[in-house]
Amino acid sequence: MQSISLNRYKAIIWDCDGVLIDSEVLACSIVVDILKEKGAQITLEEYLHRFMGKSAVQMMADLNVAGDFPFAELQKRQKEAFTRHLKATPGIHDVLESVSMPVAVASGSEMKRLEHTLGLTELLNFFGRHIYSTEMVRNGKPAPDVFLLAAEKLGVNPKDCLVIEDSPHGVKGAQAAGMDVYAFTGGSHITSAIRQALIEAKPTALFNDMSELIAYQSSLKHSRKNPRP
């Protein structure tokens, strides 16, 4: 793996859940609870390992529960949990204030959830209109579609983009898009099995604390607190 350096990139594309916000345990615990209510035998750790980084639609299709899954109830419970407990990933505001290059979000979550969670954690204004969901493309992660969409909208060549991800599915999607990807392992949901899976996905670099992104940049010193165009 390479050492961490932001200086060679022209844009950063961020995953949301588990990267910008510490949401994976909150969100996935509720999915697992509902699946258990439906008779499924699955633990939170198993769910995280299999489906983290994928959309709810992909999960339901893989488990063959799409026709019988209470999606509206899931959204309701998750929204309530986020409103009460959701927090931004420690250090992420400092990173986004320090970075002067264009940024975007590329997430497997639906747009309503992204707008709600990024708003709750005071991150929404950093990204302006550059928030992209796999709802907007044909294929979700690990396909590259949402990353390529973000690069196109930013007007940056994919090879000049850096992706920050926390799931093997996301790492593979970024690689398929021809982008470097740093794997973030500092979320509360990262188990030893997930960390090992991230290592095996061979990201460009691995890091455990958002402060590392600031520590290893030398030229990105201009604060940009205003909404991005």
Long-range contacts (C-beta under 8 A, 24 or more apart in sequence): 1-202, 1-203, 1-204, 1-205, 1-206, 2-204, 2-205, 3-205, 3-216, 4-182, 4-205, 4-207, 4-212, 4-213, 4-216, 5-216, 5-217, 6-99, 6-101, 6-162, 6-213, 6-216, 6-217, 6-220, 7-217, 7-218, 7-219, 7-220, 9-101, 9-160, 9-161, 9-162, 9-180, 10-101, 10-102, 10-156, 10-157, 10-160, 10-161, 11-101, 11-102, 11-103, 11-104, 11-151, 11-154, 11-156, 11-160, 11-161, 11-162, 12-99, 12-101, 12-102, 12-103, 12-104, 12-161, 12-162, 12-163, 12-164, 13-103, 13-104, 13-105, 13-106, 13-147, 13-150, 13-151, 13-154, 13-161, 13-162, 13-163, 13-164, 13-174, 13-179, 14-103, 14-104, 14-105, 14-106, 14-163, 14-164, 15-53, 15-105, 15-106, 15-107, 15-163, 15-164, 15-165, 15-166, 15-167, 15-170, 16-105, 16-107, 16-109, 16-114, 16-117, 16-118, 17-107, 17-108, 17-109, 17-117, 17-166, 18-52, 18-166, 18-167, 18-184, 18-187, 18-189, 18-190, 19-89, 19-164, 19-165, 19-166, 19-184, 19-187, 20-88, 20-89, 20-92, 20-105, 20-118, 20-121, 20-123, 21-86, 21-87, 21-88, 21-89, 21-117, 21-118, 21-121, 21-123, 22-86, 22-87, 22-88, 22-89, 22-187, 22-188, 22-189, 23-82, 23-86, 23-117, 24-48, 24-52, 24-166, 24-187, 24-188, 24-189, 25-188, 25-189, 26-78, 26-81, 26-82, 26-85, 26-86, 27-78, 27-81, 27-82, 28-52, 28-189, 30-74, 30-77, 30-78, 30-81, 31-56, 31-59, 31-74, 33-77, 34-69, 34-70, 34-73, 34-74, 34-77, 35-63, 35-65, 38-65, 38-68, 38-69, 40-65, 45-191, 45-193, 48-189, 48-191, 48-194, 49-191, 49-193, 49-194, 49-197, 52-166, 52-167, 52-169, 52-189, 52-194, 53-108, 53-141, 53-142, 53-165, 53-166, 53-167, 53-168, 53-169, 53-170, 53-173, 54-108, 54-140, 54-141, 54-169, 55-108, 55-109, 55-110, 55-134, 55-135, 55-140, 55-141, 56-110, 57-140, 58-108, 58-140, 75-112, 75-113, 78-113, 79-113, 79-116, 82-116, 82-117, 82-120, 83-120, 86-117, 86-120, 86-121, 87-121, 88-121, 88-122, 88-123, 89-184, 89-186, 89-187, 89-210, 90-186, 90-209, 90-210, 91-209, 91-210, 91-211, 91-214, 92-123, 92-210, 93-122, 93-123, 94-210, 94-211, 94-214, 95-210, 95-211, 95-213, 95-214, 96-123, 96-126, 97-223, 97-224, 97-225, 98-214, 98-217, 98-220, 98-221, 98-223, 99-217, 99-220, 99-224, 100-220, 100-221, 100-222, 100-224, 101-220, 102-130, 102-154, 102-155, 102-156, 102-228, 103-127, 103-130, 103-228, 104-130, 104-131, 104-132, 104-150, 104-153, 104-154, 105-130, 105-131, 105-132, 105-150, 106-132, 106-146, 106-147, 106-149, 106-150, 106-163, 107-131, 107-132, 107-133, 107-134, 107-146, 108-133, 108-134, 108-140, 108-141, 108-146, 108-170, 109-133, 110-135, 111-135, 111-136, 125-226, 125-227, 125-228, 126-227, 126-228, 127-228, 128-227, 128-228, 128-229, 129-229, 130-154, 130-228, 141-167, 141-169, 141-170, 141-172, 141-173, 142-168, 142-169, 142-170, 142-172, 142-173, 142-176, 143-173, 143-176, 144-173, 144-174, 144-176, 144-177, 144-178, 145-173, 146-173, 147-173, 147-174, 147-177, 147-179, 148-177, 151-177, 151-179, 162-204, 165-203, 166-190, 166-198, 167-194, 167-198, 168-194, 168-197, 168-198, 168-200, 168-201, 171-198, 171-201, 171-202, 171-203, 172-201, 175-201, 175-202, 180-204, 182-206, 182-207, 182-213, 183-207, 184-208, 184-210, 186-210
